[in-house]
Amino acid sequence: MQEFKPKPPAEAGEMLGHPKGLFLLFGTEMWERLSYYGMRGIFVFYLTSATAAVAFGWEQLSEVELQSKALSYLGWYAMLVYLTPIIGGWVADNKWGQRRCIMFGGTLMMLGQFALGFPHGWLPDGTQIYMLWLGLALLILGNGFFKPNISTMVGDLYDEGDKRRDTAFTIFYMGINLGSILGYLVIGWIGEKVDYQLAFFVAGLGMALGLLLQMTQANRYLGNVGNQPSAQLGLKRDVGDRHKPLTTEERDRIKVILILGVFTVIFWAGFEQAAGSMNLFAKYNTDLNVGGFEIPASWLQMVNPLFIIILAPIMASIWVGLGDREPDSPGKFSMGLVFLGLGFVSMVGAALQIGDSETAKASLWWLVVAYIFHTIGELCLSPIGLSMVTKLSPLRYLSLMMGLWFAFIGIANKGAAEIGKLVGESGPLVTFGGVAIAAIGAGIILFFIREKLVDWMHGAEQCHTEVGATTKEEIGITADHDGIPPKHFSGKE
């Protein structure tokens, strides 16, 4: 299989022991995430603003009803944003290839941000809501073509079983989080302090920069990677491969993806309270005064990506330092769920501080601690999940399975919106406490079934946990790296 896999051009060279194409994908994803997270950080604030309420005909709604409607819009948007990658993954696998899908999807997302930023006053009265729907539709469809395929291309830069792959996804994940920091910082400030629609327009410019980077540099650093549909690459080995039934090993590996997908839904349903109920709690129930300056509520969401950048290399070093004692992927997933639960224990503390008072404000440190725990949980689960899908999926279904993985996250986002509505109905104490119990309980269940899941991986997990000189060099334990895998490594998972 490996000999038919396109590779980046040799003359492109390496940086920090990885193909330079990784850092091109890093940059493209960074600008796209600035656009996405910047918009997401202010979306519920925009929908609950007085200006939007008048434009959309919602001025008769109570504050709780308005927040519930805003969370509902966020939930549907966030769910569909993660469901459409199934379509984009299929098109990339069978028709266009990843690169073409990335350009098409990025263009739609840019236009979607511009549609959200189109001034209300320039539209006939009563039609503003249609521009909102158009913007969201373009963002949803565009993300479906963009998101699964750029993640898949990261895995395509490496031969099967190359130990650098997990580290590559961690580096790529840091690009995601650098983009989200910039999004919250710039787009969040413009939205909350200047104008929400201007902020959406600036987010569209961020997406345009990502497209420009990909358009001008892809051929140089990626070569033919991502140009051909992956199903066709599999067919080069055996013309009948596409129509062959799945082998027992392939079925078992897909079962692992599906089972861990269920626990992924639980994790993200809690984690994505950050854009909804925790974001609203930060704006309306938290003391945001820092040194005499009232910070935008959306800035608190920067805690997560900032600590990912800080903690990612530390946790990578811990995994490698553990050697044979490194937890397997299901074990790391279970740890992620427990840390998520601990974050909501901190939110319970915030809810207890304000009690039933309508004027009391909670300390922002409750949210900071919650986001730090959530960040540790995310590092245990999310980059490992992305890498696992590329290792366990049959080649002919690779982008489709990546799309399915994002679909799990989409279902979780819709669940997150429904959970967020409970804050207005049952109160933050009951809601946040319930999420804490559910997350920790799910983590314990997964811990006890993890060994069976490792068996169903049929050796793929061994490549992840085995530690060699190359892996140590990548995270800075030693200084030199020649990019050549250890001699004992066969290149097969």
MIDREN-106431 format. One record per residue (C-alpha): residue number from 1; y, x, z. Coordinates in steps of 0.001 Angstrom, whole numbers, plus 500000, padded with zeros to 6 digits. Last residue first. Layout:
<atoms>
+-----+--------+--------+--------+
| num |      Y |      X |      Z |
+-----+--------+--------+--------+
| NUM |      Y |      X |      Z |
...
+-----+--------+--------+--------+
</atoms>
This chain:
<atoms>
+-----+--------+--------+--------+
| num |      Y |      X |      Z |
+-----+--------+--------+--------+
| 493 | 499016 | 500855 | 511701 |
| 492 | 498659 | 503424 | 508968 |
| 491 | 500735 | 506548 | 508397 |
| 490 | 497948 | 508829 | 509617 |
| 489 | 499757 | 510423 | 512545 |
| 488 | 498067 | 513514 | 513930 |
| 487 | 500379 | 515759 | 511884 |
| 486 | 503507 | 514421 | 513609 |
| 485 | 505947 | 512632 | 511244 |
| 484 | 508378 | 514835 | 509306 |
| 483 | 512098 | 514109 | 509768 |
| 482 | 512929 | 517721 | 510594 |
| 481 | 514303 | 517011 | 514045 |
| 480 | 515887 | 519481 | 516400 |
| 479 | 517523 | 518922 | 519772 |
| 478 | 514855 | 517753 | 522172 |
| 477 | 515010 | 514792 | 524536 |
| 476 | 517699 | 513309 | 522293 |
| 475 | 516306 | 509888 | 521490 |
| 474 | 514965 | 510890 | 518096 |
| 473 | 513497 | 514167 | 519350 |
| 472 | 511155 | 512393 | 521726 |
| 471 | 509837 | 510161 | 518953 |
| 470 | 509215 | 513134 | 516677 |
| 469 | 507357 | 515076 | 519370 |
| 468 | 504809 | 512343 | 519876 |
| 467 | 504433 | 509228 | 521979 |
| 466 | 501867 | 506512 | 521253 |
| 465 | 503187 | 503183 | 522438 |
| 464 | 504241 | 501680 | 519137 |
| 463 | 501394 | 503054 | 517052 |
| 462 | 498950 | 501699 | 519614 |
| 461 | 500537 | 498246 | 519353 |
| 460 | 499429 | 497897 | 515744 |
| 459 | 495838 | 498486 | 516829 |
| 458 | 494365 | 495065 | 516165 |
| 457 | 497382 | 493026 | 517347 |
| 456 | 494971 | 490357 | 518624 |
| 455 | 493852 | 492668 | 521429 |
| 454 | 497488 | 493110 | 522504 |
| 453 | 497810 | 489319 | 522739 |
| 452 | 494769 | 489135 | 524989 |
| 451 | 496280 | 491768 | 527280 |
| 450 | 499592 | 489872 | 527562 |
| 449 | 498143 | 486659 | 529007 |
| 448 | 499058 | 487312 | 532668 |
| 447 | 502531 | 488712 | 531937 |
| 446 | 503311 | 485751 | 529691 |
| 445 | 502788 | 483323 | 532587 |
| 444 | 505050 | 485380 | 534896 |
| 443 | 507838 | 485517 | 532325 |
| 442 | 507615 | 481767 | 531755 |
| 441 | 508087 | 481161 | 535497 |
| 440 | 511098 | 483499 | 535636 |
| 439 | 512741 | 481684 | 532729 |
| 438 | 512015 | 478159 | 533993 |
| 437 | 513244 | 478895 | 537540 |
| 436 | 516509 | 480444 | 536332 |
| 435 | 517104 | 477629 | 533823 |
| 434 | 516713 | 475049 | 536591 |
| 433 | 519179 | 476873 | 538837 |
| 432 | 521752 | 477018 | 536041 |
| 431 | 521466 | 473269 | 535486 |
| 430 | 521349 | 472181 | 539136 |
| 429 | 524294 | 474358 | 540175 |
| 428 | 526341 | 473780 | 536996 |
| 427 | 526572 | 470005 | 537446 |
| 426 | 524200 | 467190 | 536545 |
| 425 | 526143 | 465534 | 533708 |
| 424 | 528729 | 468106 | 532609 |
| 423 | 526320 | 471008 | 533141 |
| 422 | 523592 | 468940 | 531470 |
| 421 | 525427 | 469302 | 528156 |
| 420 | 524606 | 473015 | 528214 |
| 419 | 520875 | 472270 | 528259 |
| 418 | 521263 | 470233 | 525074 |
| 417 | 523265 | 473049 | 523470 |
| 416 | 520655 | 475629 | 524502 |
| 415 | 517896 | 473521 | 522987 |
| 414 | 519711 | 473658 | 519655 |
| 413 | 519989 | 477423 | 520075 |
| 412 | 516291 | 477716 | 520957 |
| 411 | 515294 | 475950 | 517752 |
| 410 | 517391 | 478504 | 515874 |
| 409 | 515793 | 481418 | 517736 |
| 408 | 512377 | 480195 | 516649 |
| 407 | 513775 | 479929 | 513112 |
| 406 | 514803 | 483596 | 513341 |
| 405 | 511140 | 484474 | 513724 |
| 404 | 510269 | 482181 | 510819 |
| 403 | 512745 | 484063 | 508618 |
| 402 | 511120 | 487354 | 509595 |
| 401 | 507793 | 485754 | 508706 |
| 400 | 509161 | 484759 | 505287 |
| 399 | 510613 | 488245 | 504781 |
| 398 | 507189 | 489815 | 505355 |
| 397 | 504909 | 487281 | 503690 |
| 396 | 503484 | 489515 | 500945 |
| 395 | 503469 | 492497 | 503325 |
| 394 | 501317 | 490749 | 505929 |
| 393 | 503358 | 490493 | 509163 |
| 392 | 502382 | 492511 | 512255 |
| 391 | 504558 | 495603 | 511966 |
| 390 | 507726 | 493992 | 510548 |
| 389 | 507439 | 491169 | 513097 |
| 388 | 506970 | 493656 | 515941 |
| 387 | 510147 | 495560 | 515028 |
| 386 | 512260 | 492419 | 515280 |
| 385 | 510577 | 491417 | 518546 |
| 384 | 511055 | 494855 | 520093 |
| 383 | 514746 | 494667 | 519209 |
| 382 | 514991 | 491266 | 520981 |
| 381 | 512795 | 491458 | 524077 |
| 380 | 513338 | 494223 | 526610 |
| 379 | 516855 | 494878 | 525336 |
| 378 | 517641 | 491176 | 525709 |
| 377 | 516427 | 491162 | 529311 |
| 376 | 518650 | 494105 | 530171 |
| 375 | 521547 | 492287 | 528523 |
| 374 | 520834 | 489067 | 530398 |
| 373 | 520985 | 490993 | 533686 |
| 372 | 524343 | 492472 | 532624 |
| 371 | 525620 | 489057 | 531492 |
| 370 | 524797 | 487521 | 534865 |
| 369 | 526522 | 490382 | 536721 |
| 368 | 529675 | 489904 | 534636 |
| 367 | 529504 | 486133 | 535128 |
| 366 | 529390 | 486422 | 538908 |
| 365 | 532085 | 489099 | 538670 |
| 364 | 534478 | 486548 | 537149 |
| 363 | 534984 | 485137 | 540625 |
| 362 | 534716 | 481358 | 540697 |
| 361 | 537773 | 479120 | 540561 |
| 360 | 538452 | 476171 | 542865 |
| 359 | 540479 | 473273 | 541443 |
| 358 | 537929 | 470516 | 540875 |
| 357 | 536043 | 471330 | 544082 |
| 356 | 532420 | 470252 | 544299 |
| 355 | 531133 | 473761 | 545053 |
| 354 | 533303 | 476508 | 543521 |
| 353 | 531388 | 479370 | 545169 |
| 352 | 528002 | 477635 | 544866 |
| 351 | 528396 | 477433 | 541090 |
| 350 | 529194 | 481143 | 540884 |
| 349 | 526143 | 481980 | 543016 |
| 348 | 523988 | 479801 | 540748 |
| 347 | 525371 | 481882 | 537887 |
| 346 | 523984 | 484970 | 539627 |
| 345 | 520551 | 483306 | 539808 |
| 344 | 521080 | 482665 | 536116 |
| 343 | 521112 | 486387 | 535468 |
| 342 | 517925 | 486760 | 537513 |
| 341 | 516225 | 484300 | 535170 |
| 340 | 517186 | 486369 | 532133 |
| 339 | 515783 | 489430 | 533880 |
| 338 | 512472 | 487602 | 534353 |
| 337 | 512375 | 486550 | 530694 |
| 336 | 512995 | 490098 | 529480 |
| 335 | 510239 | 491453 | 531729 |
| 334 | 507786 | 489038 | 530107 |
| 333 | 508843 | 490231 | 526655 |
| 332 | 508367 | 493837 | 527729 |
| 331 | 504815 | 493029 | 528760 |
| 330 | 504208 | 491268 | 525442 |
| 329 | 505372 | 494476 | 523673 |
| 328 | 503168 | 496833 | 525700 |
| 327 | 504605 | 498468 | 528795 |
| 326 | 504919 | 502282 | 528704 |
| 325 | 502323 | 503802 | 531044 |
| 324 | 500933 | 506039 | 528293 |
| 323 | 504277 | 507822 | 528078 |
| 322 | 506658 | 506508 | 530768 |
| 321 | 509346 | 508926 | 529609 |
| 320 | 509331 | 507301 | 526176 |
| 319 | 510062 | 503859 | 527603 |
| 318 | 512684 | 505271 | 530004 |
| 317 | 514434 | 507154 | 527203 |
| 316 | 514645 | 503992 | 525105 |
| 315 | 516028 | 502205 | 528181 |
| 314 | 518792 | 504774 | 528560 |
| 313 | 519551 | 504776 | 524823 |
| 312 | 519964 | 500949 | 524868 |
| 311 | 521874 | 500790 | 528181 |
| 310 | 525402 | 501738 | 527146 |
| 309 | 525391 | 500083 | 523711 |
| 308 | 523673 | 497021 | 525157 |
| 307 | 526170 | 497115 | 528012 |
| 306 | 529064 | 496657 | 525620 |
| 305 | 527221 | 493973 | 523652 |
| 304 | 526696 | 491822 | 526776 |
| 303 | 529990 | 492450 | 528577 |
| 302 | 531891 | 491453 | 525435 |
| 301 | 531133 | 487813 | 526269 |
| 300 | 533734 | 488048 | 529021 |
| 299 | 536337 | 488523 | 526279 |
| 298 | 535847 | 484900 | 525190 |
| 297 | 537710 | 483727 | 528302 |
| 296 | 540867 | 485458 | 527092 |
| 295 | 542227 | 487774 | 529820 |
| 294 | 544920 | 486637 | 532226 |
| 293 | 546893 | 489741 | 533104 |
| 292 | 548049 | 490411 | 536692 |
| 291 | 545445 | 493110 | 537248 |
| 290 | 542634 | 490887 | 535966 |
| 289 | 543233 | 487135 | 536195 |
| 288 | 540340 | 485246 | 534630 |
| 287 | 539491 | 483176 | 537711 |
| 286 | 536565 | 481081 | 536469 |
| 285 | 536009 | 477319 | 536226 |
| 284 | 537758 | 476266 | 532993 |
| 283 | 537460 | 479189 | 530570 |
| 282 | 534432 | 480979 | 532052 |
| 281 | 532536 | 477735 | 532632 |
| 280 | 533248 | 476818 | 528991 |
| 279 | 531749 | 480134 | 527842 |
| 278 | 528823 | 479760 | 530245 |
| 277 | 528141 | 476253 | 528905 |
| 276 | 528323 | 477173 | 525230 |
| 275 | 528408 | 480626 | 523662 |
| 274 | 526775 | 482363 | 526658 |
| 273 | 524354 | 479465 | 527149 |
| 272 | 522613 | 481283 | 524310 |
| 271 | 520540 | 483340 | 526768 |
| 270 | 518815 | 480334 | 528273 |
| 269 | 517613 | 478732 | 525062 |
| 268 | 517160 | 482309 | 523809 |
| 267 | 514468 | 483144 | 526353 |
| 266 | 512550 | 479871 | 526122 |
| 265 | 512488 | 480036 | 522320 |
| 264 | 511296 | 483648 | 522480 |
| 263 | 508441 | 482502 | 524705 |
| 262 | 507308 | 480194 | 521908 |
| 261 | 507791 | 482955 | 519337 |
| 260 | 505527 | 485210 | 521392 |
| 259 | 502769 | 482739 | 520613 |
| 258 | 503658 | 482532 | 516899 |
| 257 | 503952 | 486303 | 516381 |
| 256 | 500679 | 486899 | 518216 |
| 255 | 498962 | 484238 | 516108 |
| 254 | 500244 | 486034 | 512986 |
| 253 | 498453 | 489169 | 514146 |
| 252 | 495232 | 487234 | 514680 |
| 251 | 495469 | 485684 | 511216 |
| 250 | 496073 | 489085 | 509615 |
| 249 | 493062 | 490585 | 511383 |
| 248 | 490831 | 487676 | 510361 |
| 247 | 491958 | 488121 | 506744 |
| 246 | 494471 | 485765 | 505165 |
| 245 | 493313 | 483990 | 502050 |
| 244 | 493844 | 485764 | 498722 |
| 243 | 496436 | 484287 | 496388 |
| 242 | 499068 | 487006 | 496595 |
| 241 | 496482 | 489746 | 496708 |
| 240 | 494960 | 488833 | 493335 |
| 239 | 496956 | 491368 | 491312 |
| 238 | 495894 | 494103 | 493712 |
| 237 | 498087 | 497048 | 494658 |
| 236 | 501006 | 496054 | 492499 |
| 235 | 500707 | 492535 | 493913 |
| 234 | 502016 | 493708 | 497284 |
| 233 | 505192 | 494996 | 495677 |
| 232 | 505560 | 491690 | 493837 |
| 231 | 505417 | 489807 | 497146 |
| 230 | 508138 | 492094 | 498462 |
| 229 | 510641 | 490938 | 495827 |
| 228 | 512230 | 493990 | 494189 |
| 227 | 515704 | 495407 | 494824 |
| 226 | 515343 | 495867 | 498580 |
| 225 | 514845 | 499627 | 498494 |
| 224 | 515495 | 500817 | 494933 |
| 223 | 517982 | 503523 | 495902 |
| 222 | 519170 | 502799 | 499443 |
| 221 | 521849 | 505451 | 499954 |
| 220 | 523550 | 505778 | 496575 |
| 219 | 522640 | 502376 | 495162 |
| 218 | 523869 | 500634 | 498313 |
| 217 | 527250 | 502377 | 498601 |
| 216 | 529841 | 500356 | 496641 |
| 215 | 528520 | 496797 | 496934 |
| 214 | 527218 | 497203 | 500477 |
| 213 | 530530 | 498492 | 501809 |
| 212 | 532494 | 495849 | 499908 |
| 211 | 530280 | 493095 | 501297 |
| 210 | 530804 | 494310 | 504862 |
| 209 | 534567 | 494463 | 504297 |
| 208 | 534545 | 490871 | 502995 |
| 207 | 532740 | 489747 | 506157 |
| 206 | 535572 | 491188 | 508232 |
| 205 | 538113 | 489406 | 506019 |
| 204 | 536345 | 486127 | 506783 |
| 203 | 536718 | 486821 | 510511 |
| 202 | 540462 | 487269 | 509889 |
| 201 | 540553 | 483773 | 508357 |
| 200 | 538665 | 482357 | 511360 |
| 199 | 541222 | 483943 | 513714 |
| 198 | 544094 | 482398 | 511736 |
| 197 | 542401 | 479062 | 512316 |
| 196 | 542253 | 479574 | 516067 |
| 195 | 545905 | 480544 | 516449 |
| 194 | 547726 | 483112 | 518612 |
| 193 | 546419 | 483762 | 522160 |
| 192 | 542993 | 482108 | 522160 |
| 191 | 542113 | 482660 | 518501 |
| 190 | 543783 | 486019 | 517951 |
| 189 | 542271 | 487371 | 521186 |
| 188 | 538770 | 486130 | 520364 |
| 187 | 538925 | 487413 | 516788 |
| 186 | 539947 | 490899 | 517921 |
| 185 | 537999 | 491536 | 521124 |
| 184 | 535149 | 489066 | 520593 |
| 183 | 534585 | 490266 | 517038 |
| 182 | 535021 | 493949 | 517857 |
| 181 | 532408 | 493635 | 520592 |
| 180 | 530148 | 491653 | 518230 |
| 179 | 530346 | 494367 | 515586 |
| 178 | 529414 | 497062 | 518102 |
| 177 | 526542 | 494803 | 519144 |
| 176 | 525039 | 494467 | 515708 |
| 175 | 525465 | 498183 | 515110 |
| 174 | 523641 | 498840 | 518402 |
| 173 | 520794 | 496709 | 517084 |
| 172 | 520542 | 498969 | 514045 |
| 171 | 520148 | 501959 | 516360 |
| 170 | 517461 | 500067 | 518326 |
| 169 | 515806 | 499017 | 515073 |
| 168 | 515720 | 502645 | 513971 |
| 167 | 514169 | 503649 | 517312 |
| 166 | 511330 | 501204 | 516700 |
| 165 | 510899 | 502526 | 513146 |
| 164 | 510961 | 506229 | 514026 |
| 163 | 507286 | 506130 | 514936 |
| 162 | 506349 | 505740 | 511284 |
| 161 | 503420 | 503287 | 511376 |
| 160 | 503967 | 502009 | 507862 |
| 159 | 506412 | 504207 | 505971 |
| 158 | 510081 | 503760 | 506815 |
| 157 | 513159 | 502434 | 504975 |
| 156 | 511432 | 499064 | 504574 |
| 155 | 511780 | 498348 | 508307 |
| 154 | 515569 | 498408 | 508023 |
| 153 | 515293 | 496326 | 504845 |
| 152 | 513660 | 493507 | 506813 |
| 151 | 516687 | 493224 | 509096 |
| 150 | 518998 | 493000 | 506058 |
| 149 | 516768 | 490329 | 504604 |
| 148 | 516430 | 488001 | 507550 |
| 147 | 520204 | 487658 | 508100 |
| 146 | 521783 | 487426 | 504666 |
| 145 | 520181 | 484523 | 502792 |
| 144 | 520057 | 482153 | 505737 |
| 143 | 523442 | 483377 | 506940 |
| 142 | 524962 | 482161 | 503709 |
| 141 | 523437 | 478698 | 504075 |
| 140 | 524752 | 478223 | 507604 |
| 139 | 528165 | 479766 | 506961 |
| 138 | 528662 | 477687 | 503805 |
| 137 | 527631 | 474496 | 505632 |
| 136 | 529922 | 475301 | 508580 |
| 135 | 532921 | 475781 | 506326 |
| 134 | 532166 | 472603 | 504367 |
| 133 | 531750 | 470588 | 507577 |
| 132 | 535107 | 471807 | 508907 |
| 131 | 536721 | 471104 | 505521 |
| 130 | 535316 | 467577 | 505721 |
| 129 | 536792 | 467093 | 509207 |
| 128 | 540229 | 467895 | 507865 |
| 127 | 540078 | 464984 | 505396 |
| 126 | 541640 | 462305 | 507613 |
| 125 | 545209 | 463278 | 506843 |
| 124 | 545545 | 465078 | 503512 |
| 123 | 545062 | 468844 | 503824 |
| 122 | 547656 | 471620 | 504034 |
| 121 | 548520 | 470728 | 507622 |
| 120 | 544999 | 471495 | 508835 |
| 119 | 545334 | 475107 | 507706 |
| 118 | 542235 | 476545 | 505934 |
| 117 | 540675 | 478872 | 508540 |
| 116 | 537381 | 476995 | 508666 |
| 115 | 537237 | 477190 | 504845 |
| 114 | 538050 | 480925 | 504928 |
| 113 | 535166 | 481464 | 507346 |
| 112 | 532829 | 479610 | 504993 |
| 111 | 534031 | 481602 | 501980 |
| 110 | 533082 | 484852 | 503738 |
| 109 | 529737 | 483343 | 504738 |
| 108 | 528979 | 482349 | 501142 |
| 107 | 529789 | 485863 | 499920 |
| 106 | 527553 | 487422 | 502572 |
| 105 | 524652 | 485219 | 501536 |
| 104 | 524892 | 486146 | 497868 |
| 103 | 525256 | 489870 | 498600 |
| 102 | 522367 | 489889 | 501080 |
| 101 | 520145 | 487826 | 498779 |
| 100 | 520687 | 490317 | 495942 |
|  99 | 519664 | 493196 | 498201 |
|  98 | 516596 | 491503 | 499683 |
|  97 | 514689 | 490782 | 496475 |
|  96 | 515559 | 487968 | 494092 |
|  95 | 512540 | 485796 | 493393 |
|  94 | 509406 | 485856 | 495582 |
|  93 | 510029 | 487664 | 498843 |
|  92 | 513834 | 487405 | 498714 |
|  91 | 513709 | 483682 | 497871 |
|  90 | 511171 | 483082 | 500639 |
|  89 | 513265 | 484958 | 503202 |
|  88 | 516412 | 483100 | 502244 |
|  87 | 514669 | 479760 | 502652 |
|  86 | 513143 | 480702 | 506026 |
|  85 | 516507 | 482262 | 506899 |
|  84 | 517872 | 478673 | 506829 |
|  83 | 516458 | 477925 | 510288 |
|  82 | 518595 | 480428 | 512230 |
|  81 | 521994 | 479201 | 511088 |
|  80 | 520577 | 475684 | 511281 |
|  79 | 520069 | 475978 | 515026 |
|  78 | 523436 | 477605 | 515694 |
|  77 | 525302 | 474969 | 513688 |
|  76 | 523431 | 472059 | 515261 |
|  75 | 523979 | 473449 | 518762 |
|  74 | 527636 | 474362 | 518209 |
|  73 | 528380 | 470860 | 516892 |
|  72 | 526630 | 469347 | 519923 |
|  71 | 528449 | 471711 | 522269 |
|  70 | 531778 | 470559 | 520815 |
|  69 | 530753 | 466911 | 521157 |
|  68 | 529778 | 467466 | 524815 |
|  67 | 533063 | 469266 | 525466 |
|  66 | 534982 | 466357 | 523988 |
|  65 | 532975 | 463837 | 526005 |
|  64 | 533621 | 465778 | 529234 |
|  63 | 537356 | 466027 | 528459 |
|  62 | 537561 | 462329 | 527600 |
|  61 | 537616 | 461273 | 523954 |
|  60 | 540558 | 459314 | 522505 |
|  59 | 541988 | 462394 | 520742 |
|  58 | 538861 | 462842 | 518613 |
|  57 | 540383 | 462018 | 515226 |
|  56 | 539483 | 465380 | 513645 |
|  55 | 543048 | 466663 | 513302 |
|  54 | 544112 | 465274 | 516702 |
|  53 | 541128 | 466819 | 518521 |
|  52 | 541607 | 470081 | 516604 |
|  51 | 545198 | 470432 | 517806 |
|  50 | 544340 | 469470 | 521390 |
|  49 | 541706 | 472188 | 521607 |
|  48 | 538068 | 471232 | 522353 |
|  47 | 536811 | 472143 | 518858 |
|  46 | 538684 | 475463 | 518890 |
|  45 | 537411 | 476385 | 522364 |
|  44 | 533858 | 475541 | 521263 |
|  43 | 534223 | 477878 | 518261 |
|  42 | 535979 | 480764 | 520021 |
|  41 | 533119 | 483196 | 520625 |
|  40 | 531102 | 481898 | 517675 |
|  39 | 533803 | 482873 | 515175 |
|  38 | 534085 | 486404 | 516526 |
|  37 | 530308 | 486545 | 516775 |
|  36 | 529795 | 485802 | 513085 |
|  35 | 532643 | 487823 | 511563 |
|  34 | 532147 | 490866 | 513766 |
|  33 | 528408 | 490411 | 513124 |
|  32 | 528983 | 490691 | 509372 |
|  31 | 531093 | 493809 | 509838 |
|  30 | 528416 | 495482 | 511982 |
|  29 | 525595 | 494363 | 509674 |
|  28 | 527128 | 496213 | 506737 |
|  27 | 527778 | 499280 | 508880 |
|  26 | 524235 | 499482 | 510305 |
|  25 | 522789 | 498822 | 506835 |
|  24 | 524724 | 501866 | 505630 |
|  23 | 523577 | 503711 | 508751 |
|  22 | 519938 | 503030 | 507953 |
|  21 | 520512 | 504153 | 504362 |
|  20 | 521320 | 507587 | 505758 |
|  19 | 517589 | 507980 | 506383 |
|  18 | 516922 | 508882 | 510048 |
|  17 | 516715 | 512185 | 511940 |
|  16 | 520295 | 512033 | 513225 |
|  15 | 521467 | 511657 | 509619 |
|  14 | 519165 | 512050 | 506649 |
|  13 | 519472 | 512833 | 502957 |
|  12 | 520666 | 510680 | 500064 |
|  11 | 519141 | 513264 | 497708 |
|  10 | 515668 | 511964 | 498575 |
|   9 | 516512 | 508517 | 497199 |
|   8 | 515594 | 505668 | 499588 |
|   7 | 511969 | 504602 | 499238 |
|   6 | 510276 | 501856 | 497272 |
|   5 | 506782 | 500934 | 498538 |
|   4 | 504022 | 501323 | 495999 |
|   3 | 502566 | 504455 | 497623 |
|   2 | 502394 | 502707 | 501001 |
|   1 | 500000 | 500000 | 500000 |
+-----+--------+--------+--------+
</atoms>
